[in-house]
């Protein structure tokens, strides 16, 4: 899995390209996921094959934003060493399951329809427990509050801070690779008075631990494949 910036030249323009409802900003997020398999077919000759997908979107920073998804198929040949690898004995100590508490603050920007409207700053506070069930897997359960002032533009009325907020119950999984983690979470809104979105939401992204107790992350929050916004996160692990 990989991510980074993406550039698209022909974007939505109200006067010159108004039928393009796929991408409306030149600079976007690019996500690349791939599953590979390698099989030795003869001595030093290896066959490589895999499936992948490339995704471009701006994370709802500007509308319209349907995004671009390009599925890919990979096949190739590789050459490797003929020597048998030396097996190193596992010297790790026995794994002990343990629990932790995670606190995080996230921010982002989004734009709602109609087009050419203002951008709104979004805030998220999350608190959830994590249970490490193996060296690689952490199961998670907790709550989070979303502050989203773009709701009042969609409704066309003025709302206070509580009315612009939603409360969610989240559950998820964290797959760790040393200091880097792949985060996949889902949630359901417990408080969402105007129900402008689907009741379920999802979050995908990468978390990086600056220290054993401090992490940063970038995540995409979505409703059934429709991007809500991109979260830039700072958090602590207790």
Secondary structure by P-SEA (a helix, b strand, c coil): cbbbbbbbccccccccccccccccccbbbbbbbbbbbbbbccccbbbbbbcbbbbbccccccccccbbbbbbccccccccccccbbbbcccccbbbbbccccccccccccccccccbbbbbbbbbbbbbbbbccccbbbbcccbbbbbccccccccccccccccbbbbbbbbbbbbcccbbbbbbbbbbccccccccccbbbbbbbbbbcccccccbbbbbbcccccccccccccccc
